[in-house]
Amino acid sequence: MATRYNKRFVIETFETNTVVSLQIPSEDRSTLDYPRLYAQVLVQPHHGRYRLQTEHGVLDRLYPSGDLNRVPAVIGMSLIY
């Protein structure tokens, strides 16, 4: 069963300086806030976990690759700080 699951599930990896978006839970934001936070990958200290930097600074915890979405290169170029 584990081999069948692994064939269907692909873990996306991100390189350093890749721009990604992170979904903000609805209980942590108001109705006027953006639902996504854009960040840049700094480093991958553990397998599948990334340290992110936003325009406000480095986030204090590691985020798994399942929570991140890759931003297209055209949009990402305008978001780099």
DSSP file (Angstrom, degrees, kcal/mol; ACC not computed):
  #  RESIDUE AA STRUCTURE BP1 BP2  ACC     N-H-->O    O-->H-N    N-H-->O    O-->H-N    TCO  KAPPA ALPHA  PHI   PSI    X-CA   Y-CA   Z-CA
    1    1 A M     >        0   0    0      0, 0.0     4,-2.0     0, 0.0     5,-0.2   0.000 360.0 360.0 360.0 -37.0    0.0    0.0    0.0
    2    2 A A  H  >  +     0   0    0      1,-0.2     4,-2.2     2,-0.2     5,-0.1   0.881 360.0  51.6 -64.8 -37.4    2.9    2.4    0.8
    3    3 A T  H  > S+     0   0    0      2,-0.2     4,-1.4     1,-0.2    -1,-0.2   0.868 108.3  51.5 -69.1 -34.5    4.3    1.9   -2.7
    4    4 A R  H  > S+     0   0    0      2,-0.2     4,-1.1     1,-0.2    -1,-0.2   0.898 111.1  48.4 -66.3 -39.5    1.0    2.7   -4.3
    5    5 A Y  H  X S+     0   0    0     -4,-2.0     4,-1.5     1,-0.2     3,-0.5   0.912 108.8  52.9 -65.6 -43.2    0.7    5.9   -2.3
    6    6 A N  H  < S+     0   0    0     -4,-2.2    -1,-0.2     1,-0.2    -2,-0.2   0.800 104.3  56.6 -65.0 -29.8    4.3    7.0   -3.2
    7    7 A K  H  < S+     0   0    0     -4,-1.4    -1,-0.2     1,-0.2    -2,-0.2   0.834 113.2  39.6 -71.1 -31.6    3.6    6.6   -6.9
    8    8 A R  H  < S+     0   0    0     -4,-1.1     2,-0.6    -3,-0.5    -2,-0.2   0.689 105.7  73.3 -89.5 -19.9    0.7    9.0   -6.8
    9    9 A F     <  -     0   0    0     -4,-1.5     2,-0.5    -5,-0.1    -1,-0.1  -0.856  59.7-171.2-105.7 122.5    2.2   11.5   -4.4
   10   10 A V        -     0   0    0     -2,-0.6     2,-0.6     2,-0.0    -3,-0.1  -0.952  14.3-145.8-114.5 125.1    4.9   13.9   -5.5
   11   11 A I        -     0   0    0     -2,-0.5     2,-0.3     1,-0.0    55,-0.0  -0.799  18.2-139.7 -90.0 120.4    6.7   16.1   -3.0
   12   12 A E        -     0   0    0     -2,-0.6     2,-0.3    53,-0.1    53,-0.0  -0.615  14.8-155.6 -81.8 136.6    7.6   19.4   -4.6
   13   13 A T        -     0   0    0     -2,-0.3     2,-0.4    52,-0.0    -1,-0.0  -0.851   1.9-150.0-112.0 150.6   11.1   20.8   -3.7
   14   14 A F        -     0   0    0     -2,-0.3     2,-0.1     4,-0.0    34,-0.1  -0.940   7.6-138.5-121.8 140.6   12.1   24.4   -3.9
   15   15 A E    >   -     0   0    0     -2,-0.4     3,-1.4     1,-0.1    26,-0.2  -0.453  42.4 -77.1 -88.1 166.8   15.5   25.9   -4.6
   16   16 A T  T 3  S+     0   0    0      1,-0.2    26,-0.2    -2,-0.1    -1,-0.1  -0.381 117.6  21.3 -62.6 142.4   17.0   28.8   -2.7
   17   17 A N  T 3  S+     0   0    0     24,-2.9     2,-0.3     1,-0.3    -1,-0.2   0.555  86.1 143.9  72.0  13.0   15.6   32.2   -3.7
   18   18 A T    <   -     0   0    0     -3,-1.4    23,-2.4    23,-0.2     2,-0.5  -0.648  50.3-128.4 -77.9 137.2   12.4   30.7   -5.1
   19   19 A V  E     +A   40   0A   0     -2,-0.3    52,-2.1    52,-0.2     2,-0.3  -0.771  36.8 171.8 -89.4 127.9    9.3   32.9   -4.5
   20   20 A V  E     -AB  39  70A   0     19,-2.8    19,-2.8    -2,-0.5     2,-0.4  -0.837  26.4-129.9-129.2 164.8    6.4   30.9   -2.9
   21   21 A S  E     -AB  38  69A   0     48,-2.5    48,-2.0    -2,-0.3     2,-0.4  -0.940  14.2-158.3-119.0 146.7    3.1   31.7   -1.4
   22   22 A L  E     -AB  37  68A   0     15,-2.5    15,-2.8    -2,-0.4     2,-0.3  -0.986  20.0-124.7-125.5 127.4    1.8   30.6    2.0
   23   23 A Q  E     -A   36   0A   0     44,-0.8    13,-0.2    -2,-0.4    -2,-0.0  -0.550  19.0-144.1 -75.9 133.8   -1.9   30.4    2.9
   24   24 A I        -     0   0    0     11,-2.8     5,-0.1    -2,-0.3    -1,-0.0  -0.861  24.3-115.4 -96.6 125.9   -2.8   32.4    6.0
   25   25 A P    >   -     0   0    0      0, 0.0     3,-1.6     0, 0.0     4,-0.3  -0.254  21.3-120.3 -59.9 148.3   -5.6   30.7    8.0
   26   26 A S  G >  S+     0   0    0      1,-0.3     3,-0.9     2,-0.2    -2,-0.0   0.787 111.4  58.9 -63.9 -27.9   -8.8   32.6    8.2
   27   27 A E  G 3  S+     0   0    0      1,-0.2    -1,-0.3     3,-0.0    -3,-0.0   0.650 104.1  53.2 -75.8 -12.6   -8.7   32.8   12.0
   28   28 A D  G <  S+     0   0    0     -3,-1.6     2,-0.3     2,-0.1    -1,-0.2   0.380 109.4  49.6-100.8   2.8   -5.3   34.6   11.8
   29   29 A R  S <  S-     0   0    0     -3,-0.9     2,-0.1    -4,-0.3     0, 0.0  -0.942  76.0-121.4-138.1 160.1   -6.4   37.4    9.4
   30   30 A S    >   -     0   0    0     -2,-0.3     3,-0.8     1,-0.1    -2,-0.1  -0.359  40.5 -96.5 -91.0 178.4   -9.2   39.9    9.1
   31   31 A T  T 3  S+     0   0    0      1,-0.2    -1,-0.1    -2,-0.1    -5,-0.0   0.726 123.3  50.6 -69.9 -20.9  -11.6   40.2    6.2
   32   32 A L  T 3  S+     0   0    0      2,-0.1    -1,-0.2     0, 0.0     2,-0.1   0.560  91.3  96.4 -94.0  -9.3   -9.5   42.9    4.5
   33   33 A D  S <  S-     0   0    0     -3,-0.8    -4,-0.1     1,-0.1     0, 0.0  -0.411  84.9 -98.5 -79.2 156.4   -6.2   41.1    4.7
   34   34 A Y        -     0   0    0      1,-0.1    -1,-0.1    -2,-0.1    -2,-0.1  -0.477  22.6-136.6 -70.6 143.4   -4.8   39.1    1.8
   35   35 A P  S    S+     0   0    0      0, 0.0   -11,-2.8     0, 0.0     2,-0.3   0.648  85.6  50.8 -76.4 -13.0   -5.4   35.3    2.1
   36   36 A R  E     -A   23   0A   0    -13,-0.2     2,-0.5   -15,-0.0   -13,-0.2  -0.939  67.3-149.5-128.5 148.7   -1.8   34.5    1.0
   37   37 A L  E     -A   22   0A   0    -15,-2.8   -15,-2.5    -2,-0.3     2,-0.4  -0.968  17.2-141.4-115.0 127.9    1.6   35.7    2.1
   38   38 A Y  E     +A   21   0A   0     -2,-0.5    17,-0.4   -17,-0.2     2,-0.3  -0.740  30.4 164.7 -92.8 136.8    4.4   35.8   -0.4
   39   39 A A  E     -A   20   0A   0    -19,-2.8   -19,-2.8    -2,-0.4     2,-0.4  -0.917  32.9-123.4-145.4 167.4    7.9   34.8    0.7
   40   40 A Q  E     -AC  19  53A   0     13,-2.7    13,-2.3    -2,-0.3     2,-0.4  -0.953  30.6-116.4-117.5 135.8   11.3   33.8   -0.6
   41   41 A V  E     + C   0  52A   0    -23,-2.4   -24,-2.9    -2,-0.4    11,-0.2  -0.573  32.4 176.2 -73.7 124.8   13.0   30.5    0.3
   42   42 A L  E     -     0   0A   0      9,-2.9     2,-0.3    -2,-0.4    -1,-0.2   0.889  59.6 -23.3 -91.8 -52.6   16.2   31.1    2.3
   43   43 A V  E     - C   0  51A   0      8,-0.9     8,-2.6   -27,-0.1    -1,-0.4  -0.982  44.9-130.1-158.1 159.3   17.4   27.6    3.1
   44   44 A Q  E     +     0   0A   0     -2,-0.3     6,-0.2     6,-0.2     4,-0.1  -0.817  29.0 170.4-116.2  87.6   16.2   24.0    3.6
   45   45 A P  E     +     0   0A   0      0, 0.0     2,-0.3     0, 0.0    -1,-0.1   0.808  70.0  27.3 -71.2 -28.7   17.6   23.0    7.0
   46   46 A H  E >  S- C   0  49A   0      3,-0.7     3,-2.0     0, 0.0     2,-0.2  -0.911 103.5 -82.0-129.4 157.3   15.6   19.7    7.1
   47   47 A H  T 3  S+     0   0    0     -2,-0.3     3,-0.1     1,-0.3    -3,-0.0  -0.411 115.8   0.8 -61.5 121.0   14.2   17.5    4.3
   48   48 A G  T 3  S+     0   0    0     -2,-0.2    17,-1.7     1,-0.2     2,-0.4   0.506 110.8 103.9  80.3   5.0   10.9   19.0    3.2
   49   49 A R  E <   -CD  46  64A   0     -3,-2.0    -3,-0.7    15,-0.2     2,-0.4  -0.966  50.3-166.4-123.2 138.0   11.1   22.0    5.6
   50   50 A Y  E     - D   0  63A   0     13,-2.4    13,-2.7    -2,-0.4     2,-0.5  -0.934  19.9-137.5-129.0 145.0   12.0   25.5    4.5
   51   51 A R  E     -C   43   0A   0     -8,-2.6    -9,-2.9    -2,-0.4    -8,-0.9  -0.880  32.5-158.0 -95.9 130.9   12.9   28.8    6.2
   52   52 A L  E     -C   41   0A   0     -2,-0.5     7,-2.5     9,-0.5     2,-0.4  -0.814  14.0-155.2-117.4 150.2   11.2   31.7    4.6
   53   53 A Q  E     -CE  40  58A   0    -13,-2.3   -13,-2.7    -2,-0.3     5,-0.2  -0.991  13.3-175.1-123.0 130.1   11.8   35.5    4.3
   54   54 A T  E >   - E   0  57A   0      3,-2.9     3,-0.9    -2,-0.4   -15,-0.1  -0.486  47.9 -91.1-107.1-176.9    9.0   38.0    3.7
   55   55 A E  T 3  S+     0   0    0    -17,-0.4     3,-0.1     1,-0.2   -16,-0.1   0.695 128.2  52.5 -68.9 -16.5    9.2   41.7    3.2
   56   56 A H  T 3  S-     0   0    0      1,-0.4     2,-0.3     0, 0.0    -1,-0.2   0.517 123.6 -81.5 -96.6  -7.0    8.8   42.1    7.0
   57   57 A G  E <   -E   54   0A   0     -3,-0.9    -3,-2.9     2,-0.0    -1,-0.4  -0.825  65.4 -33.5 137.1-175.0   11.6   39.7    7.9
   58   58 A V  E     -E   53   0A   0     -2,-0.3    -5,-0.2    -5,-0.2     2,-0.1  -0.636  61.1-119.4 -82.3 133.3   12.5   36.1    8.4
   59   59 A L        -     0   0    0     -7,-2.5    -7,-0.2    -2,-0.3    -1,-0.1  -0.459  17.9-129.7 -73.3 146.8    9.6   33.9    9.7
   60   60 A D  S    S+     0   0    0     -2,-0.1     2,-0.3    -9,-0.1    -1,-0.1   0.479  80.9  45.8 -84.0  -2.7   10.4   32.2   13.0
   61   61 A R  S    S-     0   0    0     -9,-0.1    -9,-0.5   -11,-0.1     2,-0.3  -0.877  83.9-102.7-133.4 169.5    9.5   28.6   12.1
   62   62 A L        -     0   0    0     -2,-0.3   -11,-0.2   -11,-0.1    -2,-0.1  -0.697  31.1-147.6 -91.6 143.4   10.1   26.1    9.3
   63   63 A Y  E     -D   50   0A   0    -13,-2.7   -13,-2.4    -2,-0.3     2,-0.1  -0.924  13.7-124.0-115.2 134.4    7.3   25.4    6.8
   64   64 A P  E >   -D   49   0A   0      0, 0.0     3,-1.4     0, 0.0     4,-0.4  -0.349  24.1-115.8 -73.5 156.6    6.7   22.1    5.1
   65   65 A S  G >  S+     0   0    0    -17,-1.7     3,-0.8     1,-0.3   -16,-0.1   0.740 111.7  67.0 -65.7 -22.6    6.6   21.9    1.3
   66   66 A G  G 3  S+     0   0    0    -18,-0.2    -1,-0.3     1,-0.2   -18,-0.0   0.751  99.1  51.2 -68.7 -23.6    2.9   20.9    1.4
   67   67 A D  G <  S+     0   0    0     -3,-1.4   -44,-0.8   -45,-0.0     2,-0.3   0.527  99.7  81.4 -88.3  -7.3    1.9   24.3    2.7
   68   68 A L  E <   -B   22   0A   0     -3,-0.8     2,-0.4    -4,-0.4   -46,-0.2  -0.769  58.6-160.8-106.9 145.1    3.8   26.2    0.0
   69   69 A N  E     -B   21   0A   0    -48,-2.0   -48,-2.5    -2,-0.3     2,-0.2  -0.985  25.4-119.2-121.6 133.8    2.8   27.0   -3.6
   70   70 A R  E     -B   20   0A   0     -2,-0.4   -50,-0.2   -50,-0.2     3,-0.0  -0.495  23.9-140.4 -70.7 136.3    5.3   28.0   -6.3
   71   71 A V        -     0   0    0    -52,-2.1   -52,-0.2    -2,-0.2     5,-0.0  -0.828  28.4-103.5 -96.3 134.6    4.7   31.4   -7.7
   72   72 A P     >  -     0   0    0      0, 0.0     4,-2.9     0, 0.0     3,-0.4  -0.210  30.3-115.4 -56.7 149.9    5.2   31.8  -11.5
   73   73 A A  H  > S+     0   0    0      1,-0.2     4,-1.9     2,-0.2     5,-0.1   0.828 112.4  56.7 -58.7 -35.9    8.5   33.4  -12.5
   74   74 A V  H  > S+     0   0    0      1,-0.2     4,-0.6     2,-0.2    -1,-0.2   0.914 114.7  37.3 -65.5 -42.6    6.8   36.4  -14.1
   75   75 A I  H >> S+     0   0    0     -3,-0.4     3,-0.8     1,-0.2     4,-0.7   0.882 113.1  58.9 -74.9 -38.7    4.9   37.3  -10.9
   76   76 A G  H >X S+     0   0    0     -4,-2.9     4,-0.9     1,-0.2     3,-0.7   0.820  96.2  61.7 -61.8 -33.2    7.8   36.3   -8.6
   77   77 A M  H 3< S+     0   0    0     -4,-1.9     3,-0.3     1,-0.2    -1,-0.2   0.845 105.2  47.3 -64.1 -32.4   10.2   38.8  -10.3
   78   78 A S  H << S+     0   0    0     -3,-0.8    -1,-0.2    -4,-0.6    -2,-0.2   0.646 110.1  54.2 -82.5 -13.2    7.9   41.7   -9.1
   79   79 A L  H << S+     0   0    0     -4,-0.7     2,-0.2    -3,-0.7    -1,-0.2   0.569  78.1 108.6 -96.1 -10.4    7.7   40.3   -5.6
   80   80 A I     <        0   0    0     -4,-0.9   -61,-0.0    -3,-0.3   -41,-0.0  -0.499 360.0 360.0 -71.3 134.1   11.4   40.0   -4.8
   81   81 A Y              0   0    0     -2,-0.2    -1,-0.1   -27,-0.0    -3,-0.0   0.436 360.0 360.0 -92.2 360.0   12.4   42.7   -2.3
